[in-house]
Amino acid sequence: MNRLRLVLLLIAISVVACACQVTIPSRVSPTAPSKVSPEATPKATRVLPTPTPPPTQPLPEKSVTVVKDHVIHCRESVESPVMAGDFWPAWIVEVDGRDYWVSHGNGDVIVQGPSGAVLNTVSATFVLAADRVGFVVPDSFLQVRTVGGKGSKVERVSLELDKIQWKPSDGSPNQYDQVQATFVEHEVGAGEYPRHSIEVMVHNGSDFAMNAAYLFGLIIDSDGEPVDIVWSGNQRQSIPFGETATLIARSTSSSGRCIGPRDPTAYYEVHYWIDFKTYSGELTTIYAVEKGEAWDYSKVWAEIDIEYIRAECDGDNNIAIIQLTNNGDSPHSVVPGVTVYADVSHWSRDYGWWNNDKTPIVVEPHSSKTVRYLLNGHISGDVPPGCVTSKIFGYSLRIDWIDGVDYEHRVKKTTQPSE
């Protein structure tokens, strides 16, 4: 009986202890985890690794690059083939400005002798249009002074560019996209070392004026050798909108020493620039290359022939009949000159008459044309009465103009006896 009571007592104590654990909240231990409602528990977020960006490439830097040199070796004199120690240089450059133009730049023309020794350094100041092909000449170019080695042998003349000031383009050059440049003519002068000139017609089809425009060119022969530098000079020309102007650039070699020899083929390559300022003052340029046969003074002279046929009377007037022949492949406009000499009693033997008619005669390729000229001019004294063709003993045939080029009354044929 006592044992039964003891068992019942232990069961009762266990039940009370369980009830106390359910109804009496226990103290939370500082280290015990707190119970959180499942609805309040945030879902676990998957953290992705941050991608590594590709290495960035630096933007190309703005640059001015020399792409071709144009260095002419000067001679001792105009007609001499012997080379002197000075040069007449220019360089073609390419501007990668990324919409920036060169508002001011400085470079050095380096004159080197044997073993690379620097003999002379000449400054070169320049302004270049954004993202165009341009040109650079030494500062001495404006003073028409050549570049030399100061008495030493020169092996190389080169250009180094530095101290370039870039300025962002304001977009004004884009307003001139309707400007048209037409290459008209490349003329080669007389002599073994002829001067060159080029003519370009510019039509300003934009809505803005082209300010301070000028023409510059480099002449290269059929062998790729530089032979001349041409320029329209310090005079700048403004071309209003809608108007057309003709720009002419002539040889810059004042002495004629710094010009290469004539190309017998008359085939040349011409690099030319029309530089001008936009309405905002930014420099821009039109650059082009023209290749082909030039109008050659001496070559054309050889193609034109002139023959004296006879003289006859037309009443009291003296008439000279001549024949012009064009042996070339292109038509030519010719202004000939005719003088006849007569022995008329008290007049000297070089007394004569000539024509004053300056009307051009167009002669087609490989053809001839006969022309009658009234001899209405006379050398000196009173004009004798009547026609004197029976007393004519000689003549002089000359060329005054060909294709608008002045041949300065150059004599083609003559029978006039020497004194």
TORDRENNU-516647 format. One record per residue (C-alpha): residue number from 1; chain; x, y, z. Coordinates in steps of 0.05 Angstrom, whole numbers, plus 5000, padded with zeros to 4 digits. Layout:
+-----+-----+------+------+------+
: seq : mol :   px :   py :   pz :
+-----+-----+------+------+------+
: NUM :   A :    X :    Y :    Z :
...
+-----+-----+------+------+------+
END
This chain:
+-----+-----+------+------+------+
: seq : mol :   px :   py :   pz :
+-----+-----+------+------+------+
:   1 :   A : 5000 : 5000 : 5000 :
:   2 :   A : 5055 : 5048 : 5017 :
:   3 :   A : 5090 : 5030 : 4953 :
:   4 :   A : 5028 : 5046 : 4912 :
:   5 :   A : 5020 : 5113 : 4944 :
:   6 :   A : 5092 : 5130 : 4929 :
:   7 :   A : 5083 : 5113 : 4854 :
:   8 :   A : 5020 : 5156 : 4850 :
:   9 :   A : 5056 : 5214 : 4883 :
:  10 :   A : 5113 : 5211 : 4832 :
:  11 :   A : 5063 : 5210 : 4774 :
:  12 :   A : 5027 : 5271 : 4802 :
:  13 :   A : 5092 : 5310 : 4808 :
:  14 :   A : 5111 : 5295 : 4736 :
:  15 :   A : 5043 : 5319 : 4710 :
:  16 :   A : 5048 : 5384 : 4748 :
:  17 :   A : 5119 : 5396 : 4722 :
:  18 :   A : 5096 : 5387 : 4649 :
:  19 :   A : 5038 : 5434 : 4659 :
:  20 :   A : 5084 : 5487 : 4687 :
:  21 :   A : 5129 : 5483 : 4626 :
:  22 :   A : 5070 : 5495 : 4580 :
:  23 :   A : 5034 : 5551 : 4616 :
:  24 :   A : 5091 : 5589 : 4647 :
:  25 :   A : 5137 : 5624 : 4596 :
:  26 :   A : 5209 : 5609 : 4608 :
:  27 :   A : 5263 : 5663 : 4610 :
:  28 :   A : 5301 : 5669 : 4546 :
:  29 :   A : 5373 : 5654 : 4551 :
:  30 :   A : 5419 : 5706 : 4520 :
:  31 :   A : 5449 : 5651 : 4479 :
:  32 :   A : 5385 : 5615 : 4460 :
:  33 :   A : 5358 : 5625 : 4390 :
:  34 :   A : 5293 : 5663 : 4385 :
:  35 :   A : 5234 : 5632 : 4352 :
:  36 :   A : 5211 : 5670 : 4289 :
:  37 :   A : 5148 : 5659 : 4249 :
:  38 :   A : 5161 : 5623 : 4184 :
:  39 :   A : 5122 : 5677 : 4147 :
:  40 :   A : 5170 : 5730 : 4172 :
:  41 :   A : 5233 : 5694 : 4150 :
:  42 :   A : 5262 : 5725 : 4086 :
:  43 :   A : 5280 : 5677 : 4031 :
:  44 :   A : 5354 : 5668 : 4019 :
:  45 :   A : 5380 : 5711 : 3959 :
:  46 :   A : 5431 : 5682 : 3912 :
:  47 :   A : 5489 : 5730 : 3903 :
:  48 :   A : 5518 : 5729 : 3833 :
:  49 :   A : 5592 : 5745 : 3823 :
:  50 :   A : 5605 : 5815 : 3794 :
:  51 :   A : 5628 : 5808 : 3721 :
:  52 :   A : 5697 : 5835 : 3704 :
:  53 :   A : 5690 : 5890 : 3651 :
:  54 :   A : 5733 : 5882 : 3589 :
:  55 :   A : 5795 : 5925 : 3589 :
:  56 :   A : 5780 : 5994 : 3560 :
:  57 :   A : 5818 : 6016 : 3498 :
:  58 :   A : 5844 : 6088 : 3501 :
:  59 :   A : 5814 : 6134 : 3448 :
:  60 :   A : 5862 : 6148 : 3391 :
:  61 :   A : 5901 : 6212 : 3403 :
:  62 :   A : 5895 : 6270 : 3356 :
:  63 :   A : 5954 : 6273 : 3309 :
:  64 :   A : 5987 : 6307 : 3250 :
:  65 :   A : 6027 : 6260 : 3206 :
:  66 :   A : 6076 : 6275 : 3150 :
:  67 :   A : 6054 : 6232 : 3091 :
:  68 :   A : 6098 : 6259 : 3034 :
:  69 :   A : 6157 : 6306 : 3028 :
:  70 :   A : 6166 : 6354 : 2970 :
:  71 :   A : 6238 : 6377 : 2974 :
:  72 :   A : 6266 : 6411 : 2911 :
:  73 :   A : 6342 : 6415 : 2905 :
:  74 :   A : 6361 : 6484 : 2879 :
:  75 :   A : 6412 : 6497 : 2825 :
:  76 :   A : 6470 : 6546 : 2821 :
:  77 :   A : 6435 : 6589 : 2769 :
:  78 :   A : 6372 : 6591 : 2727 :
:  79 :   A : 6401 : 6553 : 2668 :
:  80 :   A : 6454 : 6513 : 2704 :
:  81 :   A : 6443 : 6439 : 2718 :
:  82 :   A : 6494 : 6441 : 2774 :
:  83 :   A : 6462 : 6432 : 2843 :
:  84 :   A : 6474 : 6484 : 2897 :
:  85 :   A : 6472 : 6473 : 2972 :
:  86 :   A : 6402 : 6498 : 2986 :
:  87 :   A : 6331 : 6470 : 2980 :
:  88 :   A : 6259 : 6493 : 2969 :
:  89 :   A : 6216 : 6447 : 3012 :
:  90 :   A : 6143 : 6432 : 3030 :
:  91 :   A : 6108 : 6373 : 3062 :
:  92 :   A : 6040 : 6340 : 3054 :
:  93 :   A : 6010 : 6324 : 3122 :
:  94 :   A : 5947 : 6288 : 3146 :
:  95 :   A : 5906 : 6314 : 3205 :
:  96 :   A : 5870 : 6264 : 3249 :
:  97 :   A : 5838 : 6314 : 3296 :
:  98 :   A : 5774 : 6278 : 3315 :
:  99 :   A : 5735 : 6342 : 3299 :
: 100 :   A : 5791 : 6386 : 3324 :
: 101 :   A : 5831 : 6434 : 3280 :
: 102 :   A : 5901 : 6460 : 3290 :
: 103 :   A : 5892 : 6534 : 3308 :
: 104 :   A : 5968 : 6541 : 3317 :
: 105 :   A : 6025 : 6493 : 3307 :
: 106 :   A : 6101 : 6496 : 3308 :
: 107 :   A : 6151 : 6450 : 3277 :
: 108 :   A : 6224 : 6448 : 3257 :
: 109 :   A : 6254 : 6437 : 3189 :
: 110 :   A : 6317 : 6396 : 3204 :
: 111 :   A : 6375 : 6400 : 3155 :
: 112 :   A : 6423 : 6342 : 3165 :
: 113 :   A : 6492 : 6328 : 3137 :
: 114 :   A : 6534 : 6265 : 3134 :
: 115 :   A : 6524 : 6217 : 3193 :
: 116 :   A : 6461 : 6253 : 3213 :
: 117 :   A : 6495 : 6316 : 3237 :
: 118 :   A : 6445 : 6373 : 3246 :
: 119 :   A : 6470 : 6431 : 3204 :
: 120 :   A : 6411 : 6478 : 3208 :
: 121 :   A : 6342 : 6484 : 3240 :
: 122 :   A : 6287 : 6528 : 3211 :
: 123 :   A : 6220 : 6541 : 3244 :
: 124 :   A : 6155 : 6521 : 3211 :
: 125 :   A : 6090 : 6552 : 3235 :
: 126 :   A : 6024 : 6525 : 3209 :
: 127 :   A : 5948 : 6524 : 3215 :
: 128 :   A : 5911 : 6462 : 3192 :
: 129 :   A : 5838 : 6443 : 3180 :
: 130 :   A : 5804 : 6389 : 3220 :
: 131 :   A : 5810 : 6318 : 3193 :
: 132 :   A : 5837 : 6339 : 3125 :
: 133 :   A : 5901 : 6333 : 3084 :
: 134 :   A : 5942 : 6396 : 3090 :
: 135 :   A : 6011 : 6424 : 3076 :
: 136 :   A : 6068 : 6454 : 3116 :
: 137 :   A : 6123 : 6501 : 3092 :
: 138 :   A : 6180 : 6533 : 3131 :
: 139 :   A : 6172 : 6604 : 3157 :
: 140 :   A : 6226 : 6625 : 3108 :
: 141 :   A : 6178 : 6609 : 3051 :
: 142 :   A : 6142 : 6675 : 3061 :
: 143 :   A : 6208 : 6712 : 3056 :
: 144 :   A : 6226 : 6672 : 2994 :
: 145 :   A : 6288 : 6646 : 3028 :
: 146 :   A : 6313 : 6575 : 3015 :
: 147 :   A : 6335 : 6525 : 3067 :
: 148 :   A : 6408 : 6504 : 3067 :
: 149 :   A : 6465 : 6471 : 3105 :
: 150 :   A : 6506 : 6534 : 3116 :
: 151 :   A : 6561 : 6512 : 3070 :
: 152 :   A : 6562 : 6439 : 3090 :
: 153 :   A : 6539 : 6380 : 3048 :
: 154 :   A : 6466 : 6365 : 3059 :
: 155 :   A : 6442 : 6293 : 3062 :
: 156 :   A : 6370 : 6302 : 3086 :
: 157 :   A : 6317 : 6355 : 3097 :
: 158 :   A : 6260 : 6333 : 3142 :
: 159 :   A : 6202 : 6361 : 3183 :
: 160 :   A : 6188 : 6349 : 3257 :
: 161 :   A : 6122 : 6372 : 3286 :
: 162 :   A : 6109 : 6392 : 3358 :
: 163 :   A : 6073 : 6443 : 3401 :
: 164 :   A : 6006 : 6433 : 3367 :
: 165 :   A : 5947 : 6473 : 3395 :
: 166 :   A : 5881 : 6437 : 3382 :
: 167 :   A : 5815 : 6473 : 3380 :
: 168 :   A : 5747 : 6439 : 3375 :
: 169 :   A : 5712 : 6451 : 3309 :
: 170 :   A : 5649 : 6492 : 3314 :
: 171 :   A : 5619 : 6454 : 3254 :
: 172 :   A : 5621 : 6514 : 3208 :
: 173 :   A : 5662 : 6477 : 3154 :
: 174 :   A : 5602 : 6432 : 3144 :
: 175 :   A : 5563 : 6492 : 3118 :
: 176 :   A : 5609 : 6495 : 3057 :
: 177 :   A : 5595 : 6426 : 3028 :
: 178 :   A : 5565 : 6459 : 2966 :
: 179 :   A : 5630 : 6493 : 2946 :
: 180 :   A : 5656 : 6466 : 2880 :
: 181 :   A : 5728 : 6470 : 2855 :
: 182 :   A : 5742 : 6456 : 2781 :
: 183 :   A : 5813 : 6447 : 2757 :
: 184 :   A : 5820 : 6489 : 2694 :
: 185 :   A : 5892 : 6485 : 2671 :
: 186 :   A : 5963 : 6468 : 2688 :
: 187 :   A : 6011 : 6510 : 2647 :
: 188 :   A : 6085 : 6495 : 2637 :
: 189 :   A : 6129 : 6553 : 2616 :
: 190 :   A : 6189 : 6559 : 2570 :
: 191 :   A : 6259 : 6533 : 2579 :
: 192 :   A : 6294 : 6471 : 2605 :
: 193 :   A : 6272 : 6488 : 2676 :
: 194 :   A : 6203 : 6517 : 2665 :
: 195 :   A : 6160 : 6554 : 2714 :
: 196 :   A : 6091 : 6524 : 2727 :
: 197 :   A : 6023 : 6554 : 2741 :
: 198 :   A : 5955 : 6525 : 2756 :
: 199 :   A : 5885 : 6554 : 2749 :
: 200 :   A : 5825 : 6531 : 2790 :
: 201 :   A : 5753 : 6557 : 2785 :
: 202 :   A : 5716 : 6560 : 2851 :
: 203 :   A : 5640 : 6565 : 2856 :
: 204 :   A : 5614 : 6582 : 2925 :
: 205 :   A : 5547 : 6546 : 2926 :
: 206 :   A : 5540 : 6554 : 3002 :
: 207 :   A : 5500 : 6607 : 3039 :
: 208 :   A : 5562 : 6638 : 3070 :
: 209 :   A : 5623 : 6677 : 3046 :
: 210 :   A : 5689 : 6642 : 3035 :
: 211 :   A : 5738 : 6689 : 3069 :
: 212 :   A : 5812 : 6698 : 3055 :
: 213 :   A : 5815 : 6643 : 3002 :
: 214 :   A : 5880 : 6625 : 2967 :
: 215 :   A : 5908 : 6570 : 2923 :
: 216 :   A : 5971 : 6528 : 2937 :
: 217 :   A : 5999 : 6471 : 2896 :
: 218 :   A : 6055 : 6421 : 2890 :
: 219 :   A : 6078 : 6398 : 2821 :
: 220 :   A : 6106 : 6327 : 2812 :
: 221 :   A : 6133 : 6299 : 2746 :
: 222 :   A : 6119 : 6232 : 2714 :
: 223 :   A : 6178 : 6201 : 2752 :
: 224 :   A : 6148 : 6222 : 2819 :
: 225 :   A : 6200 : 6277 : 2830 :
: 226 :   A : 6180 : 6346 : 2857 :
: 227 :   A : 6192 : 6401 : 2806 :
: 228 :   A : 6156 : 6463 : 2830 :
: 229 :   A : 6115 : 6496 : 2885 :
: 230 :   A : 6060 : 6544 : 2863 :
: 231 :   A : 6020 : 6594 : 2904 :
: 232 :   A : 5970 : 6650 : 2892 :
: 233 :   A : 6010 : 6696 : 2938 :
: 234 :   A : 5995 : 6738 : 2999 :
: 235 :   A : 5933 : 6767 : 2968 :
: 236 :   A : 5872 : 6733 : 2997 :
: 237 :   A : 5806 : 6732 : 2961 :
: 238 :   A : 5736 : 6732 : 2991 :
: 239 :   A : 5683 : 6695 : 2950 :
: 240 :   A : 5612 : 6715 : 2968 :
: 241 :   A : 5557 : 6663 : 2969 :
: 242 :   A : 5531 : 6643 : 2901 :
: 243 :   A : 5591 : 6673 : 2864 :
: 244 :   A : 5648 : 6643 : 2824 :
: 245 :   A : 5721 : 6663 : 2825 :
: 246 :   A : 5784 : 6640 : 2788 :
: 247 :   A : 5846 : 6628 : 2829 :
: 248 :   A : 5915 : 6625 : 2796 :
: 249 :   A : 5977 : 6599 : 2831 :
: 250 :   A : 6046 : 6612 : 2800 :
: 251 :   A : 6116 : 6587 : 2813 :
: 252 :   A : 6144 : 6610 : 2879 :
: 253 :   A : 6217 : 6605 : 2858 :
: 254 :   A : 6232 : 6679 : 2846 :
: 255 :   A : 6301 : 6665 : 2818 :
: 256 :   A : 6280 : 6604 : 2777 :
: 257 :   A : 6337 : 6563 : 2809 :
: 258 :   A : 6290 : 6520 : 2852 :
: 259 :   A : 6251 : 6487 : 2795 :
: 260 :   A : 6260 : 6417 : 2769 :
: 261 :   A : 6274 : 6399 : 2696 :
: 262 :   A : 6220 : 6397 : 2643 :
: 263 :   A : 6184 : 6330 : 2636 :
: 264 :   A : 6187 : 6311 : 2562 :
: 265 :   A : 6121 : 6274 : 2569 :
: 266 :   A : 6087 : 6337 : 2597 :
: 267 :   A : 6051 : 6289 : 2645 :
: 268 :   A : 6048 : 6316 : 2715 :
: 269 :   A : 6013 : 6304 : 2782 :
: 270 :   A : 5986 : 6366 : 2817 :
: 271 :   A : 5967 : 6367 : 2891 :
: 272 :   A : 5928 : 6430 : 2905 :
: 273 :   A : 5892 : 6463 : 2964 :
: 274 :   A : 5841 : 6519 : 2968 :
: 275 :   A : 5847 : 6544 : 3040 :
: 276 :   A : 5796 : 6593 : 3067 :
: 277 :   A : 5764 : 6616 : 3132 :
: 278 :   A : 5692 : 6602 : 3149 :
: 279 :   A : 5643 : 6654 : 3175 :
: 280 :   A : 5667 : 6639 : 3246 :
: 281 :   A : 5741 : 6645 : 3229 :
: 282 :   A : 5756 : 6570 : 3229 :
: 283 :   A : 5804 : 6547 : 3175 :
: 284 :   A : 5780 : 6494 : 3127 :
: 285 :   A : 5807 : 6469 : 3061 :
: 286 :   A : 5790 : 6435 : 2995 :
: 287 :   A : 5844 : 6386 : 2975 :
: 288 :   A : 5849 : 6350 : 2908 :
: 289 :   A : 5898 : 6314 : 2862 :
: 290 :   A : 5899 : 6325 : 2787 :
: 291 :   A : 5938 : 6279 : 2740 :
: 292 :   A : 5948 : 6287 : 2666 :
: 293 :   A : 5982 : 6323 : 2609 :
: 294 :   A : 5997 : 6396 : 2622 :
: 295 :   A : 5994 : 6454 : 2574 :
: 296 :   A : 6069 : 6458 : 2557 :
: 297 :   A : 6095 : 6524 : 2529 :
: 298 :   A : 6152 : 6493 : 2489 :
: 299 :   A : 6113 : 6431 : 2468 :
: 300 :   A : 6056 : 6473 : 2440 :
: 301 :   A : 6105 : 6520 : 2407 :
: 302 :   A : 6135 : 6461 : 2369 :
: 303 :   A : 6065 : 6436 : 2349 :
: 304 :   A : 6047 : 6501 : 2313 :
: 305 :   A : 6077 : 6516 : 2246 :
: 306 :   A : 6070 : 6578 : 2203 :
: 307 :   A : 6086 : 6586 : 2129 :
: 308 :   A : 6091 : 6647 : 2084 :
: 309 :   A : 6052 : 6635 : 2020 :
: 310 :   A : 6056 : 6702 : 1983 :
: 311 :   A : 6039 : 6776 : 1984 :
: 312 :   A : 5989 : 6808 : 1937 :
: 313 :   A : 5956 : 6874 : 1924 :
: 314 :   A : 5884 : 6892 : 1939 :
: 315 :   A : 5880 : 6960 : 1908 :
: 316 :   A : 5933 : 7001 : 1944 :
: 317 :   A : 5934 : 6953 : 2002 :
: 318 :   A : 5988 : 6901 : 2016 :
: 319 :   A : 5960 : 6833 : 2033 :
: 320 :   A : 6001 : 6776 : 2063 :
: 321 :   A : 5976 : 6705 : 2058 :
: 322 :   A : 6001 : 6655 : 2109 :
: 323 :   A : 5984 : 6584 : 2129 :
: 324 :   A : 5979 : 6559 : 2201 :
: 325 :   A : 5987 : 6484 : 2216 :
: 326 :   A : 5971 : 6449 : 2281 :
: 327 :   A : 6011 : 6384 : 2287 :
: 328 :   A : 5986 : 6369 : 2357 :
: 329 :   A : 5930 : 6326 : 2384 :
: 330 :   A : 5890 : 6385 : 2413 :
: 331 :   A : 5860 : 6446 : 2380 :
: 332 :   A : 5898 : 6512 : 2390 :
: 333 :   A : 5878 : 6584 : 2385 :
: 334 :   A : 5934 : 6623 : 2352 :
: 335 :   A : 5947 : 6697 : 2341 :
: 336 :   A : 6003 : 6700 : 2289 :
: 337 :   A : 6044 : 6760 : 2269 :
: 338 :   A : 6068 : 6777 : 2199 :
: 339 :   A : 6118 : 6829 : 2176 :
: 340 :   A : 6142 : 6838 : 2104 :
: 341 :   A : 6205 : 6876 : 2083 :
: 342 :   A : 6210 : 6917 : 2020 :
: 343 :   A : 6266 : 6954 : 1985 :
: 344 :   A : 6233 : 7019 : 1965 :
: 345 :   A : 6283 : 7070 : 1939 :
: 346 :   A : 6301 : 7118 : 1995 :
: 347 :   A : 6276 : 7073 : 2052 :
: 348 :   A : 6324 : 7027 : 2087 :
: 349 :   A : 6324 : 6953 : 2071 :
: 350 :   A : 6289 : 6936 : 2137 :
: 351 :   A : 6230 : 6980 : 2119 :
: 352 :   A : 6167 : 6938 : 2126 :
: 353 :   A : 6093 : 6929 : 2139 :
: 354 :   A : 6059 : 6884 : 2189 :
: 355 :   A : 5989 : 6863 : 2209 :
: 356 :   A : 5954 : 6892 : 2270 :
: 357 :   A : 5898 : 6841 : 2271 :
: 358 :   A : 5896 : 6805 : 2339 :
: 359 :   A : 5837 : 6759 : 2324 :
: 360 :   A : 5853 : 6688 : 2347 :
: 361 :   A : 5853 : 6634 : 2293 :
: 362 :   A : 5828 : 6566 : 2317 :
: 363 :   A : 5866 : 6509 : 2284 :
: 364 :   A : 5840 : 6438 : 2294 :
: 365 :   A : 5888 : 6380 : 2309 :
: 366 :   A : 5930 : 6356 : 2250 :
: 367 :   A : 5901 : 6407 : 2203 :
: 368 :   A : 5919 : 6473 : 2168 :
: 369 :   A : 5885 : 6539 : 2157 :
: 370 :   A : 5902 : 6593 : 2106 :
: 371 :   A : 5893 : 6666 : 2129 :
: 372 :   A : 5897 : 6732 : 2093 :
: 373 :   A : 5924 : 6792 : 2131 :
: 374 :   A : 5920 : 6866 : 2114 :
: 375 :   A : 5989 : 6896 : 2126 :
: 376 :   A : 5966 : 6961 : 2157 :
: 377 :   A : 6025 : 6977 : 2201 :
: 378 :   A : 6092 : 7004 : 2180 :
: 379 :   A : 6161 : 7011 : 2213 :
: 380 :   A : 6180 : 7084 : 2200 :
: 381 :   A : 6173 : 7143 : 2153 :
: 382 :   A : 6116 : 7158 : 2106 :
: 383 :   A : 6078 : 7101 : 2075 :
: 384 :   A : 6096 : 7098 : 2001 :
: 385 :   A : 6038 : 7104 : 1953 :
: 386 :   A : 6008 : 7042 : 1922 :
: 387 :   A : 6022 : 6969 : 1933 :
: 388 :   A : 6095 : 6949 : 1937 :
: 389 :   A : 6089 : 6873 : 1937 :
: 390 :   A : 6135 : 6870 : 1876 :
: 391 :   A : 6191 : 6899 : 1918 :
: 392 :   A : 6183 : 6853 : 1978 :
: 393 :   A : 6248 : 6816 : 1990 :
: 394 :   A : 6234 : 6781 : 2056 :
: 395 :   A : 6187 : 6767 : 2114 :
: 396 :   A : 6185 : 6752 : 2188 :
: 397 :   A : 6133 : 6704 : 2217 :
: 398 :   A : 6121 : 6704 : 2292 :
: 399 :   A : 6072 : 6678 : 2345 :
: 400 :   A : 6041 : 6730 : 2389 :
: 401 :   A : 5993 : 6685 : 2429 :
: 402 :   A : 5974 : 6612 : 2434 :
: 403 :   A : 5913 : 6592 : 2474 :
: 404 :   A : 5914 : 6659 : 2509 :
: 405 :   A : 5987 : 6652 : 2530 :
: 406 :   A : 6032 : 6710 : 2511 :
: 407 :   A : 6091 : 6687 : 2468 :
: 408 :   A : 6117 : 6758 : 2467 :
: 409 :   A : 6121 : 6763 : 2390 :
: 410 :   A : 6169 : 6704 : 2388 :
: 411 :   A : 6195 : 6696 : 2317 :
: 412 :   A : 6180 : 6629 : 2285 :
: 413 :   A : 6212 : 6640 : 2216 :
: 414 :   A : 6246 : 6698 : 2182 :
: 415 :   A : 6285 : 6714 : 2118 :
: 416 :   A : 6306 : 6783 : 2141 :
: 417 :   A : 6381 : 6790 : 2127 :
: 418 :   A : 6426 : 6808 : 2185 :
: 419 :   A : 6457 : 6877 : 2185 :
+-----+-----+------+------+------+
END
